């Protein structure tokens, strides 16, 4: 992975043994809505401060039928 700091791109070694700081959590979110993932969402993991994590469940993928577009 990488992150931006001012105008500099910092590359991170994904194989390095990083310890997570207190107050930081990893949350599974929906790739499309960035809300808390349901079991029907396309998922990705993001890191948040505990007080800033998504709290609402994704409404776009709230049921198994949500993958079918309405006509």
mmCIF file of the N, C-alpha and C atoms, coordinates in Angstrom:
data_MODEL
# 
_entry.id   MODEL 
# 
loop_
_atom_site.group_PDB 
_atom_site.id 
_atom_site.type_symbol 
_atom_site.label_atom_id 
_atom_site.label_alt_id 
_atom_site.label_comp_id 
_atom_site.label_asym_id 
_atom_site.label_entity_id 
_atom_site.label_seq_id 
_atom_site.pdbx_PDB_ins_code 
_atom_site.Cartn_x 
_atom_site.Cartn_y 
_atom_site.Cartn_z 
_atom_site.occupancy 
_atom_site.B_iso_or_equiv 
_atom_site.pdbx_formal_charge 
_atom_site.auth_seq_id 
_atom_site.auth_comp_id 
_atom_site.auth_asym_id 
_atom_site.auth_atom_id 
_atom_site.pdbx_PDB_model_num 
ATOM 1   N N  . UNK A 1 1  ? 0.802   -1.168  0.000   1.00 0.00 ? 1  UNK A N  1 
ATOM 2   C CA . UNK A 1 1  ? 0.000   0.000   0.000   1.00 0.00 ? 1  UNK A CA 1 
ATOM 3   C C  . UNK A 1 1  ? 0.857   1.248   0.000   1.00 0.00 ? 1  UNK A C  1 
ATOM 4   N N  . UNK A 1 2  ? 0.197   2.346   -0.003  1.00 0.00 ? 2  UNK A N  1 
ATOM 5   C CA . UNK A 1 2  ? 0.879   3.636   0.001   1.00 0.00 ? 2  UNK A CA 1 
ATOM 6   C C  . UNK A 1 2  ? -0.021  4.694   0.619   1.00 0.00 ? 2  UNK A C  1 
ATOM 7   N N  . UNK A 1 3  ? 0.563   5.805   1.002   1.00 0.00 ? 3  UNK A N  1 
ATOM 8   C CA . UNK A 1 3  ? -0.216  6.952   1.451   1.00 0.00 ? 3  UNK A CA 1 
ATOM 9   C C  . UNK A 1 3  ? 0.507   8.221   1.063   1.00 0.00 ? 3  UNK A C  1 
ATOM 10  N N  . UNK A 1 4  ? -0.239  9.305   1.040   1.00 0.00 ? 4  UNK A N  1 
ATOM 11  C CA . UNK A 1 4  ? 0.308   10.614  0.678   1.00 0.00 ? 4  UNK A CA 1 
ATOM 12  C C  . UNK A 1 4  ? 0.603   11.407  1.940   1.00 0.00 ? 4  UNK A C  1 
ATOM 13  N N  . UNK A 1 5  ? 1.755   12.040  1.975   1.00 0.00 ? 5  UNK A N  1 
ATOM 14  C CA . UNK A 1 5  ? 2.122   12.963  3.037   1.00 0.00 ? 5  UNK A CA 1 
ATOM 15  C C  . UNK A 1 5  ? 2.631   14.217  2.359   1.00 0.00 ? 5  UNK A C  1 
ATOM 16  N N  . UNK A 1 6  ? 1.827   15.256  2.430   1.00 0.00 ? 6  UNK A N  1 
ATOM 17  C CA . UNK A 1 6  ? 2.113   16.493  1.702   1.00 0.00 ? 6  UNK A CA 1 
ATOM 18  C C  . UNK A 1 6  ? 2.198   16.145  0.214   1.00 0.00 ? 6  UNK A C  1 
ATOM 19  N N  . UNK A 1 7  ? 3.327   16.368  -0.422  1.00 0.00 ? 7  UNK A N  1 
ATOM 20  C CA . UNK A 1 7  ? 3.463   16.058  -1.845  1.00 0.00 ? 7  UNK A CA 1 
ATOM 21  C C  . UNK A 1 7  ? 4.274   14.785  -2.076  1.00 0.00 ? 7  UNK A C  1 
ATOM 22  N N  . UNK A 1 8  ? 4.527   14.037  -1.014  1.00 0.00 ? 8  UNK A N  1 
ATOM 23  C CA . UNK A 1 8  ? 5.356   12.843  -1.094  1.00 0.00 ? 8  UNK A CA 1 
ATOM 24  C C  . UNK A 1 8  ? 4.493   11.581  -0.970  1.00 0.00 ? 8  UNK A C  1 
ATOM 25  N N  . UNK A 1 9  ? 4.734   10.597  -1.817  1.00 0.00 ? 9  UNK A N  1 
ATOM 26  C CA . UNK A 1 9  ? 4.063   9.307   -1.723  1.00 0.00 ? 9  UNK A CA 1 
ATOM 27  C C  . UNK A 1 9  ? 4.954   8.356   -0.941  1.00 0.00 ? 9  UNK A C  1 
ATOM 28  N N  . UNK A 1 10 ? 4.416   7.801   0.135   1.00 0.00 ? 10 UNK A N  1 
ATOM 29  C CA . UNK A 1 10 ? 5.143   6.870   0.989   1.00 0.00 ? 10 UNK A CA 1 
ATOM 30  C C  . UNK A 1 10 ? 4.667   5.457   0.662   1.00 0.00 ? 10 UNK A C  1 
ATOM 31  N N  . UNK A 1 11 ? 5.579   4.593   0.258   1.00 0.00 ? 11 UNK A N  1 
ATOM 32  C CA . UNK A 1 11 ? 5.241   3.199   -0.025  1.00 0.00 ? 11 UNK A CA 1 
ATOM 33  C C  . UNK A 1 11 ? 5.424   2.373   1.239   1.00 0.00 ? 11 UNK A C  1 
ATOM 34  N N  . UNK A 1 12 ? 4.457   1.516   1.522   1.00 0.00 ? 12 UNK A N  1 
ATOM 35  C CA . UNK A 1 12 ? 4.504   0.669   2.708   1.00 0.00 ? 12 UNK A CA 1 
ATOM 36  C C  . UNK A 1 12 ? 4.817   -0.762  2.303   1.00 0.00 ? 12 UNK A C  1 
ATOM 37  N N  . UNK A 1 13 ? 5.580   -1.444  3.131   1.00 0.00 ? 13 UNK A N  1 
ATOM 38  C CA . UNK A 1 13 ? 5.896   -2.847  2.903   1.00 0.00 ? 13 UNK A CA 1 
ATOM 39  C C  . UNK A 1 13 ? 4.787   -3.686  3.522   1.00 0.00 ? 13 UNK A C  1 
ATOM 40  N N  . UNK A 1 14 ? 3.992   -4.342  2.675   1.00 0.00 ? 14 UNK A N  1 
ATOM 41  C CA . UNK A 1 14 ? 2.861   -5.121  3.188   1.00 0.00 ? 14 UNK A CA 1 
ATOM 42  C C  . UNK A 1 14 ? 3.294   -6.348  3.975   1.00 0.00 ? 14 UNK A C  1 
ATOM 43  N N  . UNK A 1 15 ? 4.557   -6.729  3.879   1.00 0.00 ? 15 UNK A N  1 
ATOM 44  C CA . UNK A 1 15 ? 5.050   -7.893  4.610   1.00 0.00 ? 15 UNK A CA 1 
ATOM 45  C C  . UNK A 1 15 ? 5.690   -7.510  5.949   1.00 0.00 ? 15 UNK A C  1 
ATOM 46  N N  . UNK A 1 16 ? 5.795   -6.222  6.226   1.00 0.00 ? 16 UNK A N  1 
ATOM 47  C CA . UNK A 1 16 ? 6.359   -5.774  7.500   1.00 0.00 ? 16 UNK A CA 1 
ATOM 48  C C  . UNK A 1 16 ? 5.379   -6.094  8.625   1.00 0.00 ? 16 UNK A C  1 
ATOM 49  N N  . UNK A 1 17 ? 5.890   -6.340  9.797   1.00 0.00 ? 17 UNK A N  1 
ATOM 50  C CA . UNK A 1 17 ? 5.060   -6.675  10.946  1.00 0.00 ? 17 UNK A CA 1 
ATOM 51  C C  . UNK A 1 17 ? 4.671   -5.384  11.664  1.00 0.00 ? 17 UNK A C  1 
ATOM 52  N N  . UNK A 1 18 ? 3.510   -4.855  11.317  1.00 0.00 ? 18 UNK A N  1 
ATOM 53  C CA . UNK A 1 18 ? 3.025   -3.607  11.909  1.00 0.00 ? 18 UNK A CA 1 
ATOM 54  C C  . UNK A 1 18 ? 2.099   -3.939  13.062  1.00 0.00 ? 18 UNK A C  1 
ATOM 55  N N  . UNK A 1 19 ? 2.273   -3.264  14.172  1.00 0.00 ? 19 UNK A N  1 
ATOM 56  C CA . UNK A 1 19 ? 1.320   -3.438  15.271  1.00 0.00 ? 19 UNK A CA 1 
ATOM 57  C C  . UNK A 1 19 ? 0.321   -2.287  15.210  1.00 0.00 ? 19 UNK A C  1 
ATOM 58  N N  . UNK A 1 20 ? -0.938  -2.619  15.434  1.00 0.00 ? 20 UNK A N  1 
ATOM 59  C CA . UNK A 1 20 ? -2.001  -1.624  15.370  1.00 0.00 ? 20 UNK A CA 1 
ATOM 60  C C  . UNK A 1 20 ? -2.036  -0.851  16.688  1.00 0.00 ? 20 UNK A C  1 
ATOM 61  N N  . UNK A 1 21 ? -2.075  0.452   16.604  1.00 0.00 ? 21 UNK A N  1 
ATOM 62  C CA . UNK A 1 21 ? -2.135  1.303   17.791  1.00 0.00 ? 21 UNK A CA 1 
ATOM 63  C C  . UNK A 1 21 ? -3.467  1.131   18.500  1.00 0.00 ? 21 UNK A C  1 
ATOM 64  N N  . UNK A 1 22 ? -3.477  1.436   19.793  1.00 0.00 ? 22 UNK A N  1 
ATOM 65  C CA . UNK A 1 22 ? -4.734  1.417   20.537  1.00 0.00 ? 22 UNK A CA 1 
ATOM 66  C C  . UNK A 1 22 ? -5.649  2.477   19.956  1.00 0.00 ? 22 UNK A C  1 
ATOM 67  N N  . UNK A 1 23 ? -6.933  2.163   19.888  1.00 0.00 ? 23 UNK A N  1 
ATOM 68  C CA . UNK A 1 23 ? -7.900  3.113   19.363  1.00 0.00 ? 23 UNK A CA 1 
ATOM 69  C C  . UNK A 1 23 ? -8.037  3.059   17.853  1.00 0.00 ? 23 UNK A C  1 
ATOM 70  N N  . UNK A 1 24 ? -7.289  2.157   17.209  1.00 0.00 ? 24 UNK A N  1 
ATOM 71  C CA . UNK A 1 24 ? -7.374  1.985   15.760  1.00 0.00 ? 24 UNK A CA 1 
ATOM 72  C C  . UNK A 1 24 ? -7.919  0.590   15.496  1.00 0.00 ? 24 UNK A C  1 
ATOM 73  N N  . UNK A 1 25 ? -8.910  0.494   14.590  1.00 0.00 ? 25 UNK A N  1 
ATOM 74  C CA . UNK A 1 25 ? -9.517  -0.801  14.296  1.00 0.00 ? 25 UNK A CA 1 
ATOM 75  C C  . UNK A 1 25 ? -9.613  -1.017  12.790  1.00 0.00 ? 25 UNK A C  1 
ATOM 76  N N  . UNK A 1 26 ? -9.694  -2.279  12.412  1.00 0.00 ? 26 UNK A N  1 
ATOM 77  C CA . UNK A 1 26 ? -9.895  -2.636  11.010  1.00 0.00 ? 26 UNK A CA 1 
ATOM 78  C C  . UNK A 1 26 ? -11.362 -3.018  10.840  1.00 0.00 ? 26 UNK A C  1 
ATOM 79  N N  . UNK A 1 27 ? -12.021 -2.447  9.835   1.00 0.00 ? 27 UNK A N  1 
ATOM 80  C CA . UNK A 1 27 ? -13.447 -2.662  9.616   1.00 0.00 ? 27 UNK A CA 1 
ATOM 81  C C  . UNK A 1 27 ? -13.665 -3.145  8.184   1.00 0.00 ? 27 UNK A C  1 
ATOM 82  N N  . UNK A 1 28 ? -14.561 -4.108  8.022   1.00 0.00 ? 28 UNK A N  1 
ATOM 83  C CA . UNK A 1 28 ? -14.946 -4.560  6.681   1.00 0.00 ? 28 UNK A CA 1 
ATOM 84  C C  . UNK A 1 28 ? -16.062 -3.645  6.194   1.00 0.00 ? 28 UNK A C  1 
ATOM 85  N N  . UNK A 1 29 ? -15.812 -2.983  5.061   1.00 0.00 ? 29 UNK A N  1 
ATOM 86  C CA . UNK A 1 29 ? -16.784 -2.041  4.514   1.00 0.00 ? 29 UNK A CA 1 
ATOM 87  C C  . UNK A 1 29 ? -17.176 -2.458  3.099   1.00 0.00 ? 29 UNK A C  1 
ATOM 88  N N  . UNK A 1 30 ? -18.255 -1.865  2.609   1.00 0.00 ? 30 UNK A N  1 
ATOM 89  C CA . UNK A 1 30 ? -18.705 -2.080  1.239   1.00 0.00 ? 30 UNK A CA 1 
ATOM 90  C C  . UNK A 1 30 ? -17.806 -1.280  0.301   1.00 0.00 ? 30 UNK A C  1 
ATOM 91  N N  . UNK A 1 31 ? -17.303 -1.911  -0.748  1.00 0.00 ? 31 UNK A N  1 
ATOM 92  C CA . UNK A 1 31 ? -16.437 -1.234  -1.722  1.00 0.00 ? 31 UNK A CA 1 
ATOM 93  C C  . UNK A 1 31 ? -17.151 -0.106  -2.450  1.00 0.00 ? 31 UNK A C  1 
ATOM 94  N N  . UNK A 1 32 ? -18.469 -0.208  -2.586  1.00 0.00 ? 32 UNK A N  1 
ATOM 95  C CA . UNK A 1 32 ? -19.219 0.773   -3.367  1.00 0.00 ? 32 UNK A CA 1 
ATOM 96  C C  . UNK A 1 32 ? -19.739 1.945   -2.541  1.00 0.00 ? 32 UNK A C  1 
ATOM 97  N N  . UNK A 1 33 ? -20.260 1.668   -1.342  1.00 0.00 ? 33 UNK A N  1 
ATOM 98  C CA . UNK A 1 33 ? -20.895 2.727   -0.553  1.00 0.00 ? 33 UNK A CA 1 
ATOM 99  C C  . UNK A 1 33 ? -20.031 3.227   0.600   1.00 0.00 ? 33 UNK A C  1 
ATOM 100 N N  . UNK A 1 34 ? -18.987 2.481   0.950   1.00 0.00 ? 34 UNK A N  1 
ATOM 101 C CA . UNK A 1 34 ? -18.099 2.793   2.079   1.00 0.00 ? 34 UNK A CA 1 
ATOM 102 C C  . UNK A 1 34 ? -18.822 2.762   3.421   1.00 0.00 ? 34 UNK A C  1 
ATOM 103 N N  . UNK A 1 35 ? -19.989 2.108   3.455   1.00 0.00 ? 35 UNK A N  1 
ATOM 104 C CA . UNK A 1 35 ? -20.700 1.887   4.706   1.00 0.00 ? 35 UNK A CA 1 
ATOM 105 C C  . UNK A 1 35 ? -20.290 0.520   5.248   1.00 0.00 ? 35 UNK A C  1 
ATOM 106 N N  . UNK A 1 36 ? -20.717 0.209   6.465   1.00 0.00 ? 36 UNK A N  1 
ATOM 107 C CA . UNK A 1 36 ? -20.409 -1.084  7.063   1.00 0.00 ? 36 UNK A CA 1 
ATOM 108 C C  . UNK A 1 36 ? -21.002 -2.183  6.178   1.00 0.00 ? 36 UNK A C  1 
ATOM 109 N N  . UNK A 1 37 ? -20.194 -3.172  5.830   1.00 0.00 ? 37 UNK A N  1 
ATOM 110 C CA . UNK A 1 37 ? -20.607 -4.196  4.872   1.00 0.00 ? 37 UNK A CA 1 
ATOM 111 C C  . UNK A 1 37 ? -21.641 -5.153  5.442   1.00 0.00 ? 37 UNK A C  1 
ATOM 112 N N  . UNK A 1 38 ? -22.581 -5.540  4.584   1.00 0.00 ? 38 UNK A N  1 
ATOM 113 C CA . UNK A 1 38 ? -23.476 -6.653  4.882   1.00 0.00 ? 38 UNK A CA 1 
ATOM 114 C C  . UNK A 1 38 ? -22.860 -7.888  4.232   1.00 0.00 ? 38 UNK A C  1 
ATOM 115 N N  . UNK A 1 39 ? -23.467 -9.029  4.424   1.00 0.00 ? 39 UNK A N  1 
ATOM 116 C CA . UNK A 1 39 ? -22.888 -10.234 3.819   1.00 0.00 ? 39 UNK A CA 1 
ATOM 117 C C  . UNK A 1 39 ? -23.078 -10.277 2.306   1.00 0.00 ? 39 UNK A C  1 
ATOM 118 N N  . UNK A 1 40 ? -23.840 -9.329  1.756   1.00 0.00 ? 40 UNK A N  1 
ATOM 119 C CA . UNK A 1 40 ? -24.090 -9.288  0.315   1.00 0.00 ? 40 UNK A CA 1 
ATOM 120 C C  . UNK A 1 40 ? -23.237 -8.243  -0.401  1.00 0.00 ? 40 UNK A C  1 
ATOM 121 N N  . UNK A 1 41 ? -22.421 -7.529  0.324   1.00 0.00 ? 41 UNK A N  1 
ATOM 122 C CA . UNK A 1 41 ? -21.604 -6.450  -0.247  1.00 0.00 ? 41 UNK A CA 1 
ATOM 123 C C  . UNK A 1 41 ? -20.314 -6.973  -0.868  1.00 0.00 ? 41 UNK A C  1 
ATOM 124 N N  . UNK A 1 42 ? -19.832 -6.271  -1.909  1.00 0.00 ? 42 UNK A N  1 
ATOM 125 C CA . UNK A 1 42 ? -18.444 -6.479  -2.310  1.00 0.00 ? 42 UNK A CA 1 
ATOM 126 C C  . UNK A 1 42 ? -17.595 -5.823  -1.223  1.00 0.00 ? 42 UNK A C  1 
ATOM 127 N N  . UNK A 1 43 ? -16.670 -6.551  -0.633  1.00 0.00 ? 43 UNK A N  1 
ATOM 128 C CA . UNK A 1 43 ? -15.996 -6.079  0.581   1.00 0.00 ? 43 UNK A CA 1 
ATOM 129 C C  . UNK A 1 43 ? -14.580 -5.583  0.350   1.00 0.00 ? 43 UNK A C  1 
ATOM 130 N N  . UNK A 1 44 ? -14.169 -4.728  1.280   1.00 0.00 ? 44 UNK A N  1 
ATOM 131 C CA . UNK A 1 44 ? -12.764 -4.369  1.430   1.00 0.00 ? 44 UNK A CA 1 
ATOM 132 C C  . UNK A 1 44 ? -12.554 -3.975  2.880   1.00 0.00 ? 44 UNK A C  1 
ATOM 133 N N  . UNK A 1 45 ? -11.321 -4.035  3.346   1.00 0.00 ? 45 UNK A N  1 
ATOM 134 C CA . UNK A 1 45 ? -11.001 -3.674  4.728   1.00 0.00 ? 45 UNK A CA 1 
ATOM 135 C C  . UNK A 1 45 ? -10.376 -2.290  4.740   1.00 0.00 ? 45 UNK A C  1 
ATOM 136 N N  . UNK A 1 46 ? -10.772 -1.504  5.722   1.00 0.00 ? 46 UNK A N  1 
ATOM 137 C CA . UNK A 1 46 ? -10.203 -0.174  5.930   1.00 0.00 ? 46 UNK A CA 1 
ATOM 138 C C  . UNK A 1 46 ? -9.869  -0.024  7.403   1.00 0.00 ? 46 UNK A C  1 
ATOM 139 N N  . UNK A 1 47 ? -8.978  0.887   7.698   1.00 0.00 ? 47 UNK A N  1 
ATOM 140 C CA . UNK A 1 47 ? -8.554  1.142   9.072   1.00 0.00 ? 47 UNK A CA 1 
ATOM 141 C C  . UNK A 1 47 ? -9.118  2.488   9.513   1.00 0.00 ? 47 UNK A C  1 
ATOM 142 N N  . UNK A 1 48 ? -9.709  2.504   10.707  1.00 0.00 ? 48 UNK A N  1 
ATOM 143 C CA . UNK A 1 48 ? -10.355 3.700   11.247  1.00 0.00 ? 48 UNK A CA 1 
ATOM 144 C C  . UNK A 1 48 ? -9.950  3.910   12.699  1.00 0.00 ? 48 UNK A C  1 
ATOM 145 N N  . UNK A 1 49 ? -10.075 5.142   13.157  1.00 0.00 ? 49 UNK A N  1 
ATOM 146 C CA . UNK A 1 49 ? -10.069 5.407   14.588  1.00 0.00 ? 49 UNK A CA 1 
ATOM 147 C C  . UNK A 1 49 ? -11.398 4.899   15.118  1.00 0.00 ? 49 UNK A C  1 
ATOM 148 N N  . UNK A 1 50 ? -11.403 4.347   16.322  1.00 0.00 ? 50 UNK A N  1 
ATOM 149 C CA . UNK A 1 50 ? -12.626 3.738   16.862  1.00 0.00 ? 50 UNK A CA 1 
ATOM 150 C C  . UNK A 1 50 ? -13.843 4.650   16.765  1.00 0.00 ? 50 UNK A C  1 
ATOM 151 N N  . UNK A 1 51 ? -13.696 5.906   17.075  1.00 0.00 ? 51 UNK A N  1 
ATOM 152 C CA . UNK A 1 51 ? -14.831 6.821   17.068  1.00 0.00 ? 51 UNK A CA 1 
ATOM 153 C C  . UNK A 1 51 ? -15.268 7.276   15.688  1.00 0.00 ? 51 UNK A C  1 
ATOM 154 N N  . UNK A 1 52 ? -14.518 6.938   14.653  1.00 0.00 ? 52 UNK A N  1 
ATOM 155 C CA . UNK A 1 52 ? -14.829 7.410   13.300  1.00 0.00 ? 52 UNK A CA 1 
ATOM 156 C C  . UNK A 1 52 ? -15.190 6.291   12.332  1.00 0.00 ? 52 UNK A C  1 
ATOM 157 N N  . UNK A 1 53 ? -15.439 5.111   12.837  1.00 0.00 ? 53 UNK A N  1 
ATOM 158 C CA . UNK A 1 53 ? -15.761 3.991   11.942  1.00 0.00 ? 53 UNK A CA 1 
ATOM 159 C C  . UNK A 1 53 ? -17.191 4.129   11.410  1.00 0.00 ? 53 UNK A C  1 
ATOM 160 N N  . UNK A 1 54 ? -17.474 3.532   10.251  1.00 0.00 ? 54 UNK A N  1 
ATOM 161 C CA . UNK A 1 54 ? -18.849 3.556   9.737   1.00 0.00 ? 54 UNK A CA 1 
ATOM 162 C C  . UNK A 1 54 ? -19.767 2.782   10.677  1.00 0.00 ? 54 UNK A C  1 
ATOM 163 N N  . UNK A 1 55 ? -20.915 3.313   10.949  1.00 0.00 ? 55 UNK A N  1 
ATOM 164 C CA . UNK A 1 55 ? -21.845 2.663   11.871  1.00 0.00 ? 55 UNK A CA 1 
ATOM 165 C C  . UNK A 1 55 ? -23.097 2.139   11.166  1.00 0.00 ? 55 UNK A C  1 
ATOM 166 N N  . UNK A 1 56 ? -23.455 2.742   10.052  1.00 0.00 ? 56 UNK A N  1 
ATOM 167 C CA . UNK A 1 56 ? -24.654 2.318   9.331   1.00 0.00 ? 56 UNK A CA 1 
ATOM 168 C C  . UNK A 1 56 ? -24.327 1.179   8.377   1.00 0.00 ? 56 UNK A C  1 
ATOM 169 N N  . UNK A 1 57 ? -25.223 0.194   8.324   1.00 0.00 ? 57 UNK A N  1 
ATOM 170 C CA . UNK A 1 57 ? -25.059 -0.901  7.378   1.00 0.00 ? 57 UNK A CA 1 
ATOM 171 C C  . UNK A 1 57 ? -25.414 -0.428  5.978   1.00 0.00 ? 57 UNK A C  1 
ATOM 172 N N  . UNK A 1 58 ? -24.746 -0.972  5.004   1.00 0.00 ? 58 UNK A N  1 
ATOM 173 C CA . UNK A 1 58 ? -24.990 -0.644  3.607   1.00 0.00 ? 58 UNK A CA 1 
ATOM 174 C C  . UNK A 1 58 ? -26.436 -0.975  3.241   1.00 0.00 ? 58 UNK A C  1 
ATOM 175 N N  . UNK A 1 59 ? -27.154 0.008   2.716   1.00 0.00 ? 59 UNK A N  1 
ATOM 176 C CA . UNK A 1 59 ? -28.539 -0.209  2.292   1.00 0.00 ? 59 UNK A CA 1 
ATOM 177 C C  . UNK A 1 59 ? -28.623 -0.701  0.850   1.00 0.00 ? 59 UNK A C  1 
ATOM 178 N N  . UNK A 1 60 ? -27.601 -0.396  0.068   1.00 0.00 ? 60 UNK A N  1 
ATOM 179 C CA . UNK A 1 60 ? -27.598 -0.799  -1.346  1.00 0.00 ? 60 UNK A CA 1 
ATOM 180 C C  . UNK A 1 60 ? -27.543 -2.319  -1.489  1.00 0.00 ? 60 UNK A C  1 
ATOM 181 N N  . UNK A 1 61 ? -26.863 -2.992  -0.568  1.00 0.00 ? 61 UNK A N  1 
ATOM 182 C CA . UNK A 1 61 ? -26.699 -4.445  -0.625  1.00 0.00 ? 61 UNK A CA 1 
ATOM 183 C C  . UNK A 1 61 ? -27.304 -5.098  0.619   1.00 0.00 ? 61 UNK A C  1 
ATOM 184 N N  . UNK A 1 62 ? -28.516 -4.716  0.959   1.00 0.00 ? 62 UNK A N  1 
ATOM 185 C CA . UNK A 1 62 ? -29.109 -5.182  2.212   1.00 0.00 ? 62 UNK A CA 1 
ATOM 186 C C  . UNK A 1 62 ? -29.802 -6.540  2.106   1.00 0.00 ? 62 UNK A C  1 
ATOM 187 N N  . UNK A 1 63 ? -29.952 -7.066  0.887   1.00 0.00 ? 63 UNK A N  1 
ATOM 188 C CA . UNK A 1 63 ? -30.589 -8.374  0.726   1.00 0.00 ? 63 UNK A CA 1 
ATOM 189 C C  . UNK A 1 63 ? -29.942 -9.134  -0.427  1.00 0.00 ? 63 UNK A C  1 
ATOM 190 N N  . UNK A 1 64 ? -30.199 -10.434 -0.520  1.00 0.00 ? 64 UNK A N  1 
ATOM 191 C CA . UNK A 1 64 ? -29.600 -11.198 -1.622  1.00 0.00 ? 64 UNK A CA 1 
ATOM 192 C C  . UNK A 1 64 ? -30.124 -10.764 -2.983  1.00 0.00 ? 64 UNK A C  1 
ATOM 193 N N  . UNK A 1 65 ? -31.260 -10.080 -3.014  1.00 0.00 ? 65 UNK A N  1 
ATOM 194 C CA . UNK A 1 65 ? -31.845 -9.636  -4.276  1.00 0.00 ? 65 UNK A CA 1 
ATOM 195 C C  . UNK A 1 65 ? -31.306 -8.290  -4.732  1.00 0.00 ? 65 UNK A C  1 
ATOM 196 N N  . UNK A 1 66 ? -30.513 -7.644  -3.911  1.00 0.00 ? 66 UNK A N  1 
ATOM 197 C CA . UNK A 1 66 ? -30.001 -6.310  -4.255  1.00 0.00 ? 66 UNK A CA 1 
ATOM 198 C C  . UNK A 1 66 ? -29.047 -6.337  -5.437  1.00 0.00 ? 66 UNK A C  1 
ATOM 199 N N  . UNK A 1 67 ? -28.504 -7.500  -5.771  1.00 0.00 ? 67 UNK A N  1 
ATOM 200 C CA . UNK A 1 67 ? -27.596 -7.569  -6.911  1.00 0.00 ? 67 UNK A CA 1 
ATOM 201 C C  . UNK A 1 67 ? -28.337 -7.487  -8.247  1.00 0.00 ? 67 UNK A C  1 
ATOM 202 N N  . UNK A 1 68 ? -29.673 -7.669  -8.216  1.00 0.00 ? 68 UNK A N  1 
ATOM 203 C CA . UNK A 1 68 ? -30.469 -7.562  -9.434  1.00 0.00 ? 68 UNK A CA 1 
ATOM 204 C C  . UNK A 1 68 ? -30.977 -6.138  -9.578  1.00 0.00 ? 68 UNK A C  1 
ATOM 205 N N  . UNK A 1 69 ? -30.758 -5.549  -10.732 1.00 0.00 ? 69 UNK A N  1 
ATOM 206 C CA . UNK A 1 69 ? -31.191 -4.169  -10.959 1.00 0.00 ? 69 UNK A CA 1 
ATOM 207 C C  . UNK A 1 69 ? -32.695 -4.132  -11.207 1.00 0.00 ? 69 UNK A C  1 
ATOM 208 N N  . UNK A 1 70 ? -33.327 -3.091  -10.669 1.00 0.00 ? 70 UNK A N  1 
ATOM 209 C CA . UNK A 1 70 ? -34.758 -2.906  -10.920 1.00 0.00 ? 70 UNK A CA 1 
ATOM 210 C C  . UNK A 1 70 ? -34.947 -2.379  -12.326 1.00 0.00 ? 70 UNK A C  1 
ATOM 211 N N  . UNK A 1 71 ? -36.039 -2.799  -12.962 1.00 0.00 ? 71 UNK A N  1 
ATOM 212 C CA . UNK A 1 71 ? -36.326 -2.336  -14.328 1.00 0.00 ? 71 UNK A CA 1 
ATOM 213 C C  . UNK A 1 71 ? -37.387 -1.280  -14.318 1.00 0.00 ? 71 UNK A C  1 
# 
